[in-house]
């Protein structure tokens, strides 16, 4: 009898902990984490799928959306048309969208995948160094899921972190004042 | 903030339990573990953010 009571009490306690425990992903600070103001975006050097090498410094003076994604991620795939529309509408005002694929397969497979999906913006294969750099930003928390997107302003500062599938209008609210 | 669709990059028992308690998992992320250089994700779900 006492054992059953203890068991129920333990189960109840566990349920309460699970419901209210605030992991990084759900913590407000980990979502955008820029209450202390913008921080410099970590520099990176990546191989774009069109064969070029791209560096963050190349885009100084532009507003950059850096989108971490993968081909096996359904919400990432759902986000491609959103980013496409965003890029088409704002590219002339200085918006650059860079998709960073976390796939480990051949870049050619990713390139074909994007071609089938009609992605118009720049895409590159990510690497662990870059992933770790964007995963250890003070106040922003780790990248715990994808898609995760960062908005970088014209001065190369991180302005916003979006976790999960983000719609065009949500991006717009952040990028419009920056453009 | 509303709901978000996301693929987790690592398994987290707490997140998984919260997801099950608060929402119904929609579908698994179709990941081939050998092709993900980050710790592979286990499921796709919808989380409510504060």
Backbone of each chain as ProteinMPNN parsed JSONL, in Angstrom:
{"seq_chain_A": "XXXXXXXXXXXXXXXXXXXXXXXXXXXXXXXXXXXXXXXXXXXXXXXXXXXXXXXXXXXXXXXXXXXXXXXXXXXXXXXXXXXXXXXXXXXXXXXXXXXXXXXXXXXXXXXXXXXXXXXXXXXXXXXXXXXXXXXXXXXXXXXXXXXXXXXXXXXXXXXXXXXXXXXXXXXXXXXXXXX", "coords_chain_A": {"N_chain_A": [[0.835, -1.21, 0.0], [1.793, 1.3, 0.978], [3.894, 1.447, -0.747], [2.638, 1.751, -3.224], [1.456, 4.252, -2.907], [3.712, 5.829, -2.667], [4.764, 5.403, -5.183], [2.83, 6.582, -6.86], [3.032, 9.187, -5.961], [5.63, 9.809, -6.705], [5.397, 9.567, -9.463], [3.596, 11.607, -9.982], [5.067, 13.824, -9.16], [7.146, 13.733, -10.984], [5.717, 14.231, -13.344], [4.916, 16.86, -12.915], [7.393, 18.131, -12.805], [8.298, 17.655, -15.415], [6.466, 19.121, -16.856], [6.902, 21.756, -16.102], [9.586, 22.225, -16.142], [12.08, 24.21, -17.47], [13.51, 23.836, -20.359], [16.25, 24.79, -22.554], [15.251, 25.253, -25.118], [12.653, 26.169, -24.855], [12.908, 28.354, -23.374], [12.596, 31.826, -23.025], [14.771, 33.53, -23.373], [16.455, 31.956, -24.813], [15.278, 31.857, -27.184], [15.242, 34.332, -28.598], [16.956, 35.962, -27.285], [18.295, 38.473, -27.253], [18.145, 40.573, -25.584], [20.029, 42.115, -24.361], [20.995, 43.629, -26.39], [22.192, 43.784, -29.835], [24.585, 41.348, -30.958], [27.891, 40.719, -32.292], [27.888, 38.847, -35.292], [29.158, 35.576, -35.639], [31.959, 35.044, -37.741], [32.161, 33.299, -40.877], [33.106, 30.776, -43.225], [32.142, 29.239, -46.044], [31.395, 26.553, -48.361], [29.556, 27.252, -51.051], [26.73, 25.859, -52.774], [26.812, 26.399, -55.417], [29.375, 26.294, -56.066], [30.965, 28.397, -55.339], [32.992, 30.083, -52.859], [31.876, 31.314, -49.839], [31.838, 34.057, -47.582], [30.995, 35.507, -44.48], [31.725, 38.15, -44.293], [31.566, 39.011, -46.894], [29.052, 39.9, -47.2], [28.66, 42.192, -45.879], [26.937, 45.164, -45.212], [24.615, 44.269, -46.206], [21.412, 42.889, -45.33], [21.184, 39.888, -43.706], [19.722, 36.717, -43.787], [20.278, 33.854, -42.116], [19.883, 30.579, -42.49], [19.606, 27.606, -40.867], [19.282, 24.304, -41.85], [18.01, 21.12, -43.107], [17.788, 18.432, -45.47], [16.286, 16.274, -44.614], [14.446, 17.239, -42.905], [11.232, 17.951, -42.25], [9.802, 20.451, -41.503], [11.741, 22.246, -42.308], [11.811, 21.913, -45.027], [9.309, 22.826, -45.61], [9.732, 25.442, -45.134], [11.199, 26.468, -47.229], [9.768, 27.605, -49.522], [8.792, 29.852, -48.21], [11.078, 31.321, -47.595], [11.977, 31.709, -50.145], [9.999, 33.41, -51.237], [10.329, 35.599, -49.601], [12.947, 36.363, -50.199], [12.682, 36.951, -52.926], [11.072, 39.18, -52.828], [12.501, 41.072, -51.344], [15.147, 41.217, -52.123], [16.138, 43.202, -53.777], [16.243, 45.298, -52.111], [18.305, 44.811, -50.513], [18.417, 42.391, -49.161], [19.803, 39.295, -48.221], [19.615, 35.835, -48.431], [20.805, 33.022, -46.858], [21.031, 29.672, -46.982], [21.975, 27.116, -44.811], [23.005, 24.016, -45.034], [22.69, 21.161, -43.03], [23.11, 18.645, -43.767], [24.836, 15.558, -44.204], [25.449, 14.252, -46.399], [26.362, 14.075, -49.907], [27.201, 17.187, -51.387], [26.157, 17.568, -53.909], [23.792, 16.105, -53.92], [22.237, 17.61, -52.211], [22.154, 19.957, -53.634], [20.716, 19.174, -55.895], [18.307, 18.537, -54.679], [17.496, 21.053, -53.82], [17.222, 22.318, -56.211], [15.09, 20.963, -57.326], [13.163, 21.89, -55.637], [13.103, 24.488, -56.226], [14.623, 26.518, -54.995], [15.754, 29.786, -54.669], [17.626, 31.287, -53.398], [20.946, 31.682, -51.936], [22.733, 28.748, -51.101], [24.557, 26.679, -48.883], [26.892, 24.172, -47.789], [26.955, 23.302, -44.444], [29.288, 23.343, -41.683], [30.86, 21.767, -38.884], [32.299, 23.517, -37.305], [31.258, 26.052, -37.821], [28.633, 25.601, -37.08], [28.934, 25.125, -34.346], [29.888, 27.613, -33.568], [27.659, 29.262, -33.93], [26.089, 28.09, -32.159], [26.896, 28.613, -29.708], [26.482, 31.157, -28.742], [26.516, 33.919, -26.599], [23.805, 34.136, -24.423], [21.99, 33.336, -26.325], [21.612, 30.638, -26.458], [21.882, 27.1, -27.317], [21.79, 25.719, -30.66], [19.168, 23.856, -30.938], [17.377, 22.66, -32.518], [16.097, 22.366, -35.877], [14.243, 24.016, -38.501], [16.491, 26.702, -37.769], [16.912, 30.102, -37.679], [18.919, 32.995, -38.22], [18.958, 36.496, -38.015], [20.895, 38.901, -39.471], [22.224, 42.096, -39.279], [23.006, 45.058, -41.321], [25.436, 45.832, -40.382], [26.66, 43.573, -39.602], [25.762, 42.437, -37.275], [24.07, 40.274, -35.032], [20.627, 40.214, -34.979], [18.342, 38.82, -34.412], [17.035, 35.654, -33.454], [15.427, 32.926, -34.825], [13.536, 30.185, -33.965], [12.545, 27.094, -35.193], [10.008, 26.462, -37.727], [9.52, 29.332, -39.592], [7.405, 31.846, -40.658], [6.925, 33.924, -43.598], [5.842, 36.49, -43.039], [6.547, 36.81, -40.408], [9.308, 36.953, -40.46], [9.433, 39.285, -41.941], [8.566, 41.297, -40.211], [10.794, 41.704, -38.7], [12.927, 42.169, -40.483], [12.208, 44.327, -42.107], [12.508, 46.898, -40.771], [15.257, 46.933, -40.815], [16.122, 47.069, -43.37]], "CA_chain_A": [[0.0, 0.0, 0.0], [2.689, 2.453, 1.049], [4.701, 1.47, -1.956], [1.799, 2.312, -4.289], [1.32, 5.693, -2.651], [4.996, 6.432, -3.041], [4.888, 5.326, -6.639], [1.961, 7.618, -7.433], [3.598, 10.507, -5.605], [6.814, 10.003, -7.557], [4.936, 9.789, -10.837], [3.003, 12.949, -10.015], [6.169, 14.794, -9.069], [7.835, 13.694, -12.275], [4.869, 14.898, -14.332], [4.978, 18.306, -12.651], [8.732, 18.588, -13.228], [8.364, 17.647, -16.88], [5.63, 20.186, -17.421], [7.367, 23.109, -15.801], [11.031, 22.353, -16.326], [12.297, 25.059, -18.653], [14.705, 23.577, -21.157], [16.717, 25.931, -23.358], [14.45, 25.489, -26.316], [11.428, 26.892, -24.551], [13.218, 29.542, -22.595], [12.474, 33.007, -23.872], [16.089, 34.05, -23.693], [17.103, 31.114, -25.818], [14.589, 32.007, -28.459], [15.824, 35.444, -29.34], [18.112, 36.193, -26.435], [19.064, 39.66, -27.573], [17.677, 41.642, -24.713], [21.176, 42.962, -24.072], [21.403, 44.306, -27.616], [22.767, 42.912, -30.865], [25.966, 40.897, -30.765], [28.498, 40.445, -33.6], [27.663, 37.495, -35.826], [30.433, 34.873, -35.888], [32.31, 34.975, -39.16], [32.21, 31.93, -41.395], [33.554, 30.569, -44.598], [31.453, 28.016, -46.453], [31.341, 26.253, -49.782], [28.196, 27.33, -51.57], [26.434, 24.748, -53.677], [27.109, 26.793, -56.796], [30.814, 26.16, -56.252], [31.712, 29.538, -54.807], [33.234, 30.105, -51.423], [31.244, 32.523, -49.306], [32.243, 34.482, -46.244], [30.026, 36.469, -43.945], [32.219, 39.506, -44.586], [31.151, 39.364, -48.259], [27.687, 40.42, -47.183], [28.589, 43.405, -45.056], [26.116, 46.159, -45.918], [23.346, 43.617, -46.54], [20.722, 42.2, -44.237], [21.343, 38.459, -44.01], [19.017, 35.666, -43.038], [21.084, 32.632, -42.122], [18.905, 29.546, -42.142], [20.141, 26.246, -40.687], [18.238, 23.377, -42.28], [18.485, 19.849, -43.667], [16.81, 17.868, -46.414], [15.445, 15.294, -43.927], [13.662, 17.967, -41.894], [9.991, 18.417, -42.904], [9.506, 21.888, -41.395], [12.727, 23.003, -43.1], [11.349, 21.853, -46.42], [8.138, 23.708, -45.679], [10.205, 26.825, -45.041], [11.886, 26.907, -48.448], [8.97, 28.589, -50.271], [8.678, 31.092, -47.424], [12.328, 32.054, -47.792], [11.993, 32.092, -51.561], [9.143, 34.593, -51.415], [10.966, 36.702, -48.877], [14.116, 36.766, -50.969], [12.227, 37.567, -54.179], [10.469, 40.495, -52.568], [13.378, 42.054, -50.683], [16.548, 41.146, -52.555], [16.538, 44.484, -54.348], [16.423, 46.263, -51.021], [19.521, 44.461, -49.772], [18.304, 41.167, -48.37], [20.47, 38.075, -48.677], [19.225, 34.643, -47.67], [21.797, 31.949, -46.985], [20.657, 28.408, -46.362], [23.129, 26.328, -44.384], [22.543, 22.632, -44.93], [23.383, 20.319, -42.047], [23.208, 17.292, -44.311], [26.196, 15.053, -44.267], [25.615, 13.601, -47.698], [27.086, 14.796, -50.942], [26.624, 18.493, -51.737], [25.41, 17.453, -55.158], [22.44, 15.644, -53.579], [21.534, 18.764, -51.627], [21.933, 20.903, -54.736], [19.598, 18.654, -56.7], [17.108, 18.665, -53.854], [17.08, 22.467, -53.835], [16.815, 22.631, -57.578], [13.716, 20.44, -57.465], [12.261, 22.728, -54.826], [13.119, 25.843, -56.774], [15.22, 27.5, -54.088], [16.415, 30.845, -55.442], [18.651, 31.945, -52.589], [22.238, 30.99, -51.8], [22.789, 27.654, -50.147], [25.911, 26.158, -48.681], [27.004, 23.069, -46.84], [27.467, 23.763, -43.162], [30.324, 22.516, -41.077], [30.686, 21.717, -37.437], [32.902, 24.713, -36.696], [30.287, 27.143, -37.92], [27.474, 25.223, -36.267], [29.275, 25.344, -32.937], [30.004, 29.055, -33.334], [26.311, 29.836, -33.799], [25.407, 27.342, -31.108], [27.451, 28.994, -28.395], [26.424, 32.607, -28.635], [26.061, 34.271, -25.258], [22.413, 34.566, -24.287], [21.105, 32.803, -27.375], [21.406, 29.204, -26.288], [22.354, 26.228, -28.388], [20.847, 25.374, -31.723], [18.666, 22.545, -30.507], [16.507, 22.104, -33.54], [16.058, 23.086, -37.146], [15.059, 25.152, -38.904], [16.819, 27.836, -36.901], [17.396, 31.181, -38.555], [19.461, 34.185, -37.581], [18.911, 37.705, -38.831], [22.117, 39.694, -39.277], [21.976, 43.42, -39.873], [23.984, 45.554, -42.31], [26.728, 45.996, -39.72], [27.169, 42.261, -39.226], [25.356, 42.094, -35.908], [22.888, 39.423, -34.915], [19.482, 40.962, -34.477], [17.235, 37.964, -34.009], [17.139, 34.209, -33.707], [14.121, 32.291, -34.963], [13.603, 28.73, -33.772], [11.408, 26.402, -35.793], [9.509, 27.006, -38.991], [9.157, 30.748, -39.462], [6.681, 32.301, -41.838], [7.432, 35.132, -44.253], [5.435, 37.72, -42.36], [7.278, 36.922, -39.132], [10.614, 37.495, -40.848], [9.263, 40.665, -42.428], [8.455, 42.227, -39.085], [12.139, 41.981, -38.191], [13.877, 42.669, -41.492], [11.795, 45.602, -42.727], [13.201, 48.072, -40.191], [16.708, 46.848, -41.027], [16.433, 47.262, -44.795]], "C_chain_A": [[0.873, 1.265, 0.0], [3.533, 2.594, -0.213], [3.926, 2.109, -3.116], [1.655, 3.816, -4.137], [2.595, 6.407, -3.077], [5.174, 6.479, -4.555], [4.058, 6.415, -7.313], [2.52, 9.017, -7.162], [4.792, 10.811, -6.492], [6.4, 10.299, -8.989], [4.353, 11.188, -10.981], [4.069, 14.024, -10.008], [6.908, 14.885, -10.395], [7.03, 14.436, -13.343], [4.933, 16.41, -14.16], [6.323, 18.865, -13.113], [8.805, 18.682, -14.746], [7.565, 18.786, -17.487], [6.233, 21.56, -17.219], [8.864, 23.314, -15.93], [11.298, 23.172, -17.584], [13.569, 24.733, -19.418], [15.038, 24.771, -22.052], [15.768, 26.291, -24.485], [13.239, 26.363, -26.031], [11.692, 28.182, -23.787], [13.218, 30.764, -23.494], [13.847, 33.518, -24.312], [16.785, 33.236, -24.77], [16.464, 31.296, -27.181], [15.143, 33.188, -29.24], [17.03, 36.005, -28.604], [18.887, 37.473, -26.651], [18.61, 40.861, -26.752], [18.811, 42.616, -24.398], [21.686, 43.711, -25.29], [22.062, 43.347, -28.58], [24.214, 42.54, -30.549], [26.569, 40.607, -32.146], [28.243, 39.0, -34.036], [29.018, 36.827, -36.048], [30.718, 34.789, -37.393], [32.32, 33.51, -39.596], [32.673, 31.933, -42.832], [32.989, 29.216, -45.03], [31.551, 27.808, -47.954], [29.885, 26.283, -50.223], [27.988, 26.202, -52.577], [26.637, 25.107, -55.14], [28.623, 26.774, -57.059], [31.633, 27.303, -55.683], [31.969, 29.368, -53.32], [32.64, 31.4, -50.885], [31.71, 32.771, -47.877], [31.2, 35.477, -45.753], [30.428, 37.895, -44.32], [31.807, 39.968, -45.991], [29.808, 40.092, -48.26], [27.531, 41.63, -46.261], [27.836, 44.478, -45.86], [24.78, 45.579, -46.368], [22.697, 43.103, -45.248], [20.698, 40.724, -44.61], [20.419, 37.617, -43.14], [19.822, 34.394, -43.226], [20.196, 31.507, -41.611], [19.569, 28.171, -42.065], [19.016, 25.257, -40.974], [18.857, 22.056, -42.724], [17.386, 19.255, -44.537], [15.84, 16.913, -45.714], [14.487, 15.934, -42.927], [12.391, 18.541, -42.538], [9.687, 19.91, -42.714], [10.512, 22.759, -42.153], [12.28, 23.054, -44.558], [10.167, 22.792, -46.613], [8.573, 25.181, -45.691], [10.842, 27.345, -46.32], [11.044, 27.89, -49.268], [8.816, 29.919, -49.536], [9.924, 31.957, -47.655], [12.452, 32.531, -49.232], [11.205, 33.383, -51.784], [9.769, 35.822, -50.761], [12.133, 37.269, -49.691], [13.683, 37.488, -52.247], [11.73, 38.987, -53.93], [11.487, 41.535, -52.076], [14.819, 42.047, -51.164], [17.03, 42.492, -53.111], [16.729, 45.568, -53.296], [17.59, 45.867, -50.132], [19.405, 43.233, -48.892], [19.062, 40.019, -49.036], [19.971, 36.927, -47.801], [20.273, 33.56, -47.933], [21.28, 30.72, -46.239], [21.908, 27.626, -46.025], [22.651, 24.906, -44.123], [23.382, 21.854, -43.914], [23.457, 18.87, -42.517], [24.663, 16.857, -44.382], [26.482, 14.385, -45.614], [26.383, 14.475, -48.681], [26.408, 16.135, -51.23], [25.764, 18.432, -52.994], [23.974, 16.999, -54.898], [21.608, 16.808, -53.035], [21.198, 19.767, -52.729], [20.751, 20.459, -55.596], [18.259, 18.812, -55.969], [16.576, 20.098, -53.929], [16.605, 22.886, -55.222], [15.375, 22.167, -57.817], [12.711, 21.324, -56.734], [12.248, 24.173, -55.293], [13.676, 26.897, -55.848], [16.041, 28.512, -54.879], [17.604, 31.442, -54.696], [19.905, 31.065, -52.473], [22.126, 29.863, -50.783], [24.206, 27.109, -50.07], [25.861, 24.979, -47.735], [27.605, 23.619, -45.542], [28.636, 22.906, -42.711], [30.219, 22.662, -39.563], [31.216, 22.978, -36.754], [31.899, 25.869, -36.682], [29.08, 26.867, -37.037], [27.747, 25.511, -34.791], [29.366, 26.828, -32.617], [28.63, 29.69, -33.121], [25.514, 29.148, -32.697], [25.922, 27.74, -29.735], [27.509, 30.507, -28.258], [25.864, 32.986, -27.264], [24.603, 34.736, -25.272], [21.459, 33.986, -25.304], [20.835, 31.311, -27.243], [21.903, 28.415, -27.488], [21.316, 26.141, -29.499], [20.381, 23.96, -31.413], [17.771, 21.888, -31.545], [16.615, 22.914, -34.809], [14.649, 23.036, -37.717], [15.299, 26.135, -37.757], [17.432, 28.899, -37.801], [17.884, 32.356, -37.716], [19.311, 35.355, -38.555], [20.116, 38.563, -38.458], [21.938, 41.029, -39.981], [23.125, 43.867, -40.787], [25.378, 45.733, -41.711], [27.297, 44.663, -39.231], [26.822, 41.859, -37.805], [24.106, 41.228, -35.93], [21.752, 40.22, -34.3], [18.4, 40.06, -33.92], [17.552, 36.511, -34.313], [15.718, 33.649, -33.768], [14.293, 30.783, -34.841], [12.347, 28.099, -34.35], [10.973, 27.079, -37.078], [9.004, 28.431, -38.788], [8.546, 31.228, -40.764], [7.23, 33.647, -42.332], [7.09, 36.402, -43.467], [6.153, 37.918, -41.027], [8.686, 37.464, -39.404], [10.487, 38.971, -41.203], [9.24, 41.674, -41.288], [9.834, 42.608, -38.553], [13.021, 42.633, -39.254], [13.5, 44.032, -42.062], [12.477, 46.816, -42.093], [14.701, 48.077, -40.467], [17.102, 47.172, -42.467], [16.441, 48.732, -45.181]], "O_chain_A": [[0.723, 2.157, -0.836], [3.837, 3.695, -0.672], [4.475, 2.898, -3.885], [1.724, 4.561, -5.115], [2.563, 7.438, -3.749], [5.664, 7.458, -5.119], [4.532, 7.088, -8.229], [2.481, 9.9, -8.019], [4.949, 11.933, -6.974], [6.972, 11.167, -9.648], [4.588, 11.87, -11.979], [3.992, 15.005, -10.748], [7.248, 15.971, -10.862], [7.592, 15.178, -14.149], [4.996, 17.151, -15.141], [6.389, 19.929, -13.729], [9.31, 19.661, -15.295], [7.948, 19.347, -18.514], [6.092, 22.435, -18.074], [9.356, 24.439, -15.838], [10.784, 22.845, -18.653], [14.616, 25.317, -19.136], [14.203, 25.648, -22.272], [15.516, 27.462, -24.766], [12.846, 27.191, -26.853], [10.79, 28.994, -23.586], [13.774, 30.739, -24.592], [14.049, 33.887, -25.469], [17.596, 33.755, -25.537], [17.042, 30.931, -28.206], [15.475, 33.055, -30.418], [17.995, 36.462, -29.216], [20.052, 37.547, -26.259], [18.692, 42.008, -27.192], [18.572, 43.806, -24.192], [22.725, 44.368, -25.214], [22.446, 42.238, -28.207], [24.96, 43.318, -29.954], [25.833, 40.282, -33.077], [28.37, 38.064, -33.246], [29.93, 37.45, -36.59], [29.831, 34.501, -38.196], [32.469, 32.604, -38.776], [32.633, 32.942, -43.537], [33.32, 28.18, -44.453], [31.762, 28.751, -48.717], [29.083, 25.443, -49.815], [28.939, 25.669, -53.15], [26.636, 24.232, -56.005], [29.087, 27.179, -58.124], [32.853, 27.198, -55.557], [31.276, 28.627, -52.623], [32.889, 32.471, -51.437], [31.938, 31.851, -47.092], [30.599, 36.202, -46.546], [29.581, 38.734, -44.625], [31.71, 41.168, -46.249], [29.476, 40.808, -49.205], [26.419, 42.031, -45.915], [28.087, 44.66, -47.051], [23.914, 46.307, -46.852], [23.358, 42.915, -44.227], [20.25, 40.355, -45.696], [20.35, 37.79, -41.923], [20.02, 33.922, -44.345], [19.808, 31.489, -40.443], [20.035, 27.639, -43.073], [17.929, 25.362, -40.407], [20.078, 21.897, -42.717], [16.204, 19.546, -44.355], [14.703, 16.752, -46.158], [13.797, 15.232, -42.187], [12.467, 19.512, -43.291], [9.341, 20.578, -43.688], [10.186, 23.865, -42.585], [12.36, 24.087, -45.222], [10.042, 23.462, -47.639], [7.859, 26.046, -46.198], [11.007, 28.555, -46.475], [11.566, 28.927, -49.678], [8.723, 30.976, -50.159], [9.826, 33.163, -47.879], [12.964, 33.618, -49.5], [11.679, 34.317, -52.429], [9.736, 36.926, -51.304], [12.28, 38.482, -49.845], [14.255, 38.518, -52.604], [11.952, 39.883, -54.745], [11.351, 42.726, -52.355], [15.638, 42.81, -50.651], [18.189, 42.867, -52.934], [17.307, 46.62, -53.566], [17.842, 46.509, -49.112], [20.206, 43.048, -47.975], [18.972, 39.807, -50.245], [19.915, 37.046, -46.577], [20.578, 33.233, -49.08], [21.116, 30.739, -45.019], [22.803, 27.487, -46.859], [21.984, 24.63, -43.125], [24.613, 21.888, -43.941], [23.823, 17.978, -41.752], [25.576, 17.657, -44.587], [27.616, 14.01, -45.912], [26.973, 15.489, -48.306], [25.182, 16.208, -51.306], [24.773, 19.151, -53.122], [23.046, 17.45, -55.57], [20.432, 16.959, -53.365], [20.112, 20.346, -52.755], [19.901, 21.265, -55.974], [17.238, 19.167, -56.559], [15.376, 20.326, -54.081], [15.698, 23.706, -55.366], [14.563, 22.871, -58.418], [11.566, 21.481, -57.159], [11.464, 24.984, -54.801], [13.254, 28.052, -55.899], [16.914, 28.14, -55.663], [18.489, 32.038, -55.31], [19.915, 29.894, -52.852], [21.499, 30.015, -49.734], [24.943, 27.083, -51.056], [24.906, 24.811, -46.977], [28.625, 24.308, -45.552], [28.925, 21.866, -43.302], [29.568, 23.572, -39.049], [30.659, 23.444, -35.76], [31.721, 26.557, -35.677], [28.571, 27.75, -36.346], [26.905, 26.065, -34.085], [28.974, 27.26, -31.533], [28.456, 30.542, -32.25], [24.411, 29.57, -32.351], [25.432, 27.252, -28.716], [28.469, 31.06, -27.722], [24.855, 32.434, -26.825], [24.228, 35.62, -26.042], [20.244, 34.126, -25.165], [19.91, 30.791, -27.868], [22.287, 28.971, -28.518], [20.138, 26.444, -29.308], [21.117, 22.992, -31.605], [17.455, 20.702, -31.452], [17.16, 24.018, -34.813], [13.918, 22.086, -37.437], [14.437, 26.361, -36.907], [18.348, 28.628, -38.578], [17.338, 32.662, -36.656], [19.514, 35.209, -39.76], [20.325, 38.903, -37.293], [21.544, 41.077, -41.146], [24.09, 43.131, -40.991], [26.374, 45.779, -42.433], [28.305, 44.638, -38.524], [27.508, 41.034, -37.202], [23.205, 41.428, -36.745], [21.898, 40.821, -33.236], [17.626, 40.473, -33.057], [18.236, 36.186, -35.284], [14.912, 33.877, -32.867], [15.11, 30.185, -35.542], [11.229, 28.511, -34.04], [11.496, 28.124, -37.464], [8.169, 28.693, -37.922], [9.112, 31.034, -41.84], [7.891, 34.387, -41.603], [7.939, 37.269, -43.26], [6.343, 39.046, -40.574], [9.187, 38.32, -38.674], [11.318, 39.795, -40.819], [9.814, 42.758, -41.384], [10.019, 43.703, -38.021], [13.781, 43.553, -38.949], [14.373, 44.805, -42.456], [12.977, 47.68, -42.813], [15.345, 49.121, -40.362], [18.252, 47.505, -42.751], [16.684, 49.065, -46.341]]}, "seq_chain_B": "XXXXXXXXXXXXXXXXXXXXXXXXXXXXXXXXXXXXXXXXXXXXXXXXXX", "coords_chain_B": {"N_chain_B": [[3.543, 33.551, -28.65], [2.95, 31.314, -30.108], [2.611, 28.222, -32.02], [5.28, 26.079, -33.1], [6.934, 24.409, -35.704], [9.372, 21.985, -35.618], [12.482, 20.26, -35.976], [14.145, 18.357, -33.75], [17.574, 18.332, -32.775], [18.817, 16.695, -31.09], [18.097, 14.072, -28.825], [15.924, 14.704, -26.201], [14.769, 13.955, -23.18], [13.107, 15.41, -21.542], [12.023, 17.4, -23.19], [10.759, 15.733, -24.992], [8.879, 14.472, -23.375], [7.369, 16.658, -22.551], [6.363, 17.4, -25.0], [4.73, 15.262, -25.629], [2.911, 15.345, -23.557], [1.755, 17.881, -23.806], [1.104, 18.209, -26.481], [0.161, 16.532, -29.494], [2.395, 14.474, -31.04], [3.304, 15.08, -34.388], [4.597, 13.889, -36.685], [7.373, 11.759, -37.393], [10.692, 12.99, -37.841], [12.165, 12.357, -40.844], [14.961, 11.08, -40.802], [18.061, 9.967, -41.906], [20.324, 8.489, -39.871], [23.049, 8.228, -40.407], [23.595, 10.209, -42.126], [23.498, 12.602, -40.939], [25.391, 15.072, -39.579], [25.271, 16.423, -37.282], [24.116, 15.542, -34.002], [21.647, 13.225, -34.513], [18.183, 13.942, -35.113], [15.184, 13.019, -33.379], [12.459, 13.229, -33.58], [9.792, 15.086, -35.043], [8.037, 17.829, -33.944], [5.488, 19.847, -32.415], [5.943, 22.678, -30.626], [4.914, 24.813, -28.047], [5.82, 28.1, -27.661], [6.778, 30.459, -25.208]], "CA_chain_B": [[4.361, 33.275, -29.838], [2.263, 30.327, -30.932], [3.253, 26.921, -32.215], [6.403, 26.021, -34.035], [7.335, 23.083, -36.165], [10.822, 21.932, -35.48], [13.142, 18.966, -35.838], [15.182, 18.451, -32.723], [18.858, 17.783, -33.209], [19.253, 15.668, -30.134], [16.958, 13.615, -28.05], [15.834, 15.298, -24.882], [13.629, 13.297, -22.561], [12.183, 16.403, -20.998], [11.291, 17.975, -24.321], [9.892, 14.701, -25.557], [7.754, 14.271, -22.468], [6.526, 17.857, -22.659], [5.672, 17.366, -26.286], [3.665, 14.258, -25.571], [1.892, 15.792, -22.605], [1.076, 19.105, -24.248], [0.68, 18.149, -27.877], [0.27, 15.231, -30.131], [3.46, 14.501, -32.056], [2.73, 15.005, -35.736], [5.262, 12.805, -37.412], [8.806, 11.694, -37.144], [11.594, 13.534, -38.849], [12.717, 11.227, -41.588], [16.403, 11.309, -40.897], [18.982, 8.824, -41.91], [21.325, 8.901, -38.882], [24.416, 8.291, -40.913], [23.771, 11.378, -42.983], [23.419, 13.84, -40.166], [26.647, 15.231, -38.851], [24.907, 16.806, -35.927], [23.424, 14.421, -33.387], [20.407, 13.186, -35.281], [16.941, 14.273, -34.441], [14.359, 11.847, -33.17], [11.086, 13.431, -34.001], [9.361, 16.451, -35.301], [6.897, 18.083, -33.088], [5.078, 21.239, -32.309], [6.096, 23.175, -29.27], [4.437, 26.169, -27.802], [6.836, 28.941, -27.074], [6.136, 31.492, -24.385]], "C_chain_B": [[3.678, 32.24, -30.732], [3.059, 29.057, -31.106], [4.37, 26.999, -33.233], [6.624, 24.588, -34.456], [8.85, 23.042, -36.155], [11.306, 20.485, -35.46], [14.238, 19.122, -34.791], [16.455, 17.777, -33.211], [19.426, 16.781, -32.222], [18.039, 15.263, -29.329], [17.032, 14.187, -26.649], [14.582, 14.723, -24.238], [12.602, 14.302, -22.054], [11.345, 17.016, -22.118], [10.311, 16.966, -24.906], [8.662, 14.502, -24.684], [6.795, 15.462, -22.522], [5.706, 17.816, -23.938], [4.494, 16.4, -26.246], [2.532, 14.726, -24.666], [1.079, 16.954, -23.182], [0.502, 19.02, -25.653], [0.724, 16.717, -28.373], [1.379, 15.297, -31.177], [2.874, 14.271, -33.45], [3.334, 13.862, -36.553], [6.745, 12.85, -37.113], [9.567, 12.42, -38.228], [12.239, 12.336, -39.55], [14.207, 11.431, -41.785], [17.158, 9.999, -41.031], [20.159, 9.176, -40.998], [22.722, 9.046, -39.457], [24.656, 9.535, -41.764], [23.658, 12.688, -42.239], [24.703, 13.995, -39.366], [26.424, 15.833, -37.49], [24.238, 15.576, -35.317], [22.032, 14.347, -33.994], [19.164, 13.468, -34.448], [16.052, 13.04, -34.339], [12.924, 12.036, -33.631], [10.85, 14.893, -34.34], [8.131, 16.685, -34.467], [6.553, 19.563, -33.108], [5.205, 21.646, -30.852], [5.471, 24.557, -29.167], [5.552, 26.954, -27.141], [6.15, 30.034, -26.275], [5.984, 32.8, -25.148]], "O_chain_B": [[3.809, 32.28, -31.956], [4.06, 28.838, -30.424], [4.394, 27.869, -34.103], [6.511, 23.665, -33.649], [9.517, 23.961, -36.631], [10.605, 19.595, -34.977], [15.149, 19.934, -34.948], [16.421, 16.795, -33.953], [20.411, 16.101, -32.509], [17.083, 16.025, -29.179], [18.078, 14.153, -26.0], [13.467, 14.973, -24.697], [11.394, 14.075, -22.127], [10.124, 17.135, -22.009], [9.185, 17.306, -25.267], [7.544, 14.379, -25.186], [5.576, 15.295, -22.537], [4.522, 18.151, -23.954], [3.413, 16.685, -26.761], [1.354, 14.531, -24.966], [-0.144, 16.989, -23.052], [-0.48, 19.692, -25.97], [1.267, 15.825, -27.722], [1.302, 16.1, -32.107], [2.052, 13.378, -33.653], [2.622, 12.984, -37.041], [7.282, 13.853, -36.643], [9.147, 12.463, -39.384], [12.781, 11.434, -38.911], [14.645, 11.907, -42.832], [16.883, 9.037, -40.314], [20.924, 10.083, -41.324], [23.488, 9.906, -39.024], [25.798, 9.867, -42.081], [23.715, 13.761, -42.841], [25.049, 13.129, -38.563], [27.3, 15.762, -36.627], [23.838, 14.666, -36.043], [21.308, 15.342, -33.98], [19.132, 13.248, -33.237], [16.172, 12.118, -35.146], [12.264, 11.077, -34.03], [11.611, 15.786, -33.968], [7.286, 15.802, -34.321], [7.227, 20.389, -33.723], [4.631, 21.016, -29.964], [5.512, 25.352, -30.106], [6.15, 26.501, -26.165], [5.06, 30.481, -26.633], [5.464, 33.774, -24.604]]}, "name": "protein", "num_of_chains": 2, "seq": "XXXXXXXXXXXXXXXXXXXXXXXXXXXXXXXXXXXXXXXXXXXXXXXXXXXXXXXXXXXXXXXXXXXXXXXXXXXXXXXXXXXXXXXXXXXXXXXXXXXXXXXXXXXXXXXXXXXXXXXXXXXXXXXXXXXXXXXXXXXXXXXXXXXXXXXXXXXXXXXXXXXXXXXXXXXXXXXXXXXXXXXXXXXXXXXXXXXXXXXXXXXXXXXXXXXXXXXXXXXXXXXXXXXXX"}
